[in-house]
Amino acid sequence: MVRVSPIWLKKKRSVWKTISIRLKQIKLFLTCSSLLVGCSEEQSTNLAHFSSDGCSLLMDGTFENPELWKECCLTHDIAYWKGGTEENRHEADLAFKARVEKKPVIPLFRT
């Protein structure tokens, strides 16, 4: 049976501790670098090209009026495209809801 001397164990632990510290430093460096790259001024001032598919999760209208809510959806898409805070998006959602509710809807079943 081979015995390992305590000095060898200390050196071995020291090497692993050094590697562990270096890995933590590299991870921290990579995290900070990716944050700095993601926050460049040039990136935040350019708007992406606008596109809209009308009402994605809602029909564009009724059978009688197929484009009844399309204008509401387009205005909502523009508000999201411009960007802003979470509160701005919430306000855009409330405005969208109000616009849709103002549109006249013909009942499907008339009595």
C-alpha positions as CSV (number, residue, x, y, z in Angstrom):
1,M,0.0,0.0,0.0
2,V,1.3,3.4,-1.0
3,R,1.2,6.2,1.5
4,V,0.9,9.8,0.5
5,S,2.9,12.2,2.6
6,P,1.0,15.2,4.2
7,I,3.2,17.6,2.2
8,W,2.0,16.1,-1.1
9,L,-1.6,16.4,0.1
10,K,-1.1,20.1,0.9
11,K,0.4,20.8,-2.5
12,K,-2.4,18.9,-4.2
13,R,-5.1,20.9,-2.3
14,S,-3.2,24.1,-3.0
15,V,-3.2,23.4,-6.8
16,W,-7.0,22.7,-6.8
17,K,-7.7,25.8,-4.7
18,T,-5.7,27.9,-7.1
19,I,-7.6,26.4,-10.1
20,S,-10.9,27.0,-8.4
21,I,-10.0,30.6,-7.7
22,R,-8.9,31.1,-11.3
23,L,-12.1,29.6,-12.6
24,K,-14.1,32.0,-10.4
25,Q,-12.1,34.9,-11.7
26,I,-12.6,33.9,-15.3
27,K,-16.4,33.4,-14.8
28,L,-16.6,36.9,-13.2
29,F,-14.6,38.4,-16.1
30,L,-16.8,36.8,-18.7
31,T,-20.0,37.9,-16.9
32,C,-18.8,41.5,-16.6
33,S,-17.7,41.5,-20.3
34,S,-21.0,40.2,-21.6
35,L,-22.9,42.9,-19.5
36,L,-20.7,45.6,-20.9
37,V,-21.1,44.4,-24.5
38,G,-24.9,44.1,-24.1
39,C,-25.2,47.7,-22.8
40,S,-23.6,49.6,-25.6
41,E,-25.1,53.0,-26.5
42,E,-25.2,52.3,-30.2
43,Q,-27.4,49.2,-29.6
44,S,-30.0,51.0,-27.4
45,T,-30.5,54.0,-29.8
46,N,-31.3,52.0,-33.0
47,L,-34.9,50.8,-33.5
48,A,-35.5,47.6,-35.3
49,H,-37.5,47.7,-38.5
50,F,-41.2,47.7,-37.7
51,S,-43.5,44.9,-38.7
52,S,-46.9,43.8,-37.6
53,D,-49.1,40.8,-38.3
54,G,-52.2,42.5,-37.1
55,C,-53.8,40.8,-34.1
56,S,-51.6,37.9,-33.2
57,L,-53.6,36.4,-30.4
58,L,-56.9,37.9,-31.3
59,M,-58.9,37.7,-34.5
60,D,-58.6,40.9,-36.6
61,G,-62.3,41.2,-36.5
62,T,-65.7,39.5,-36.7
63,F,-67.1,37.5,-39.6
64,E,-69.2,40.6,-40.5
65,N,-66.3,43.0,-40.2
66,P,-63.0,41.1,-40.7
67,E,-60.8,44.1,-39.9
68,L,-62.7,45.5,-36.9
69,W,-59.8,45.4,-34.4
70,K,-56.9,45.5,-36.8
71,E,-56.3,49.2,-36.2
72,C,-56.2,48.7,-32.4
73,C,-53.7,45.9,-32.8
74,L,-51.5,48.0,-35.1
75,T,-51.5,50.9,-32.6
76,H,-50.5,48.4,-29.8
77,D,-47.7,46.9,-31.9
78,I,-46.3,50.4,-32.6
79,A,-46.3,51.2,-28.8
80,Y,-44.4,48.0,-28.1
81,W,-42.0,48.5,-31.0
82,K,-41.0,52.0,-29.7
83,G,-40.0,50.3,-26.5
84,G,-40.0,51.8,-23.0
85,T,-40.5,50.7,-19.4
86,E,-42.7,48.0,-18.1
87,E,-45.2,50.7,-17.1
88,N,-45.2,52.0,-20.7
89,R,-46.1,48.5,-22.0
90,H,-48.8,48.2,-19.3
91,E,-50.3,51.6,-20.4
92,A,-50.2,50.4,-24.0
93,D,-52.1,47.2,-23.0
94,L,-54.7,49.2,-21.2
95,A,-55.1,51.6,-24.1
96,F,-55.5,48.6,-26.5
97,K,-58.1,47.1,-24.2
98,A,-60.1,50.4,-24.1
99,R,-59.9,50.7,-28.0
100,V,-61.2,47.2,-28.5
101,E,-64.0,47.7,-26.0
102,K,-65.1,50.9,-27.8
103,K,-65.5,49.1,-31.2
104,P,-69.1,48.2,-31.9
105,V,-69.7,44.5,-32.0
106,I,-72.7,43.0,-33.7
107,P,-74.1,40.0,-31.7
108,L,-73.7,36.7,-33.5
109,F,-77.2,35.5,-32.5
110,R,-79.9,38.0,-33.1
111,T,-83.3,37.6,-31.4
